[in-house]
């Protein structure tokens, strides 16, 4: 399975925030949301990726978009990763049940991690745009997010 294609309704899901709070698809409705699926907190490429995205976070917010990191790491690891980097991007855990949301979005790797992928949900919770890296070492530039936000969702 590969990443959900544009025009696909996002699966109903529940992720955990850094303090263990539940975050659901319903919470994302009303404005564009960028889900940044990544393999592992503290890895080199993930570190570079979130440092880069922090640099453009204000511009994304000016365009009305929210951005969240999503991985199969436990919430405490994600919080430590975010704090270590000094980024404001909220992290969401797909730890328990392990990879359930990553599987639903088509971005779960058999090694037990999310693949590196970007999924933009429109305000109605439909996939507007998506991208998946060929391998975990591919760092998706911020330009991909801006291109995705500018893309029109295919008609259903």
TAFENBEL-V599313 format. One record per run of one state. SS is the DSSP state (A for helix, B for strand, O for the rest). FROM is the first residue (numbers start at 1). LEN is the number of residues. If there is no record, write none. Layout:
BEGIN
ss=SS from=FROM len=LEN
ss=SS from=FROM len=LEN
END
This chain:
BEGIN
ss=O from=1 len=8
ss=B from=9 len=1
ss=O from=10 len=4
ss=B from=14 len=3
ss=O from=17 len=5
ss=B from=22 len=3
ss=A from=25 len=4
ss=O from=29 len=4
ss=B from=33 len=5
ss=O from=38 len=6
ss=A from=44 len=19
ss=O from=63 len=3
ss=B from=66 len=6
ss=O from=72 len=3
ss=A from=75 len=11
ss=O from=86 len=4
ss=B from=90 len=4
ss=O from=94 len=6
ss=A from=100 len=5
ss=O from=105 len=3
ss=B from=108 len=2
ss=O from=110 len=3
ss=B from=113 len=2
ss=O from=115 len=2
ss=B from=117 len=5
ss=O from=122 len=4
ss=B from=126 len=7
ss=O from=133 len=9
ss=A from=142 len=9
ss=O from=151 len=6
END
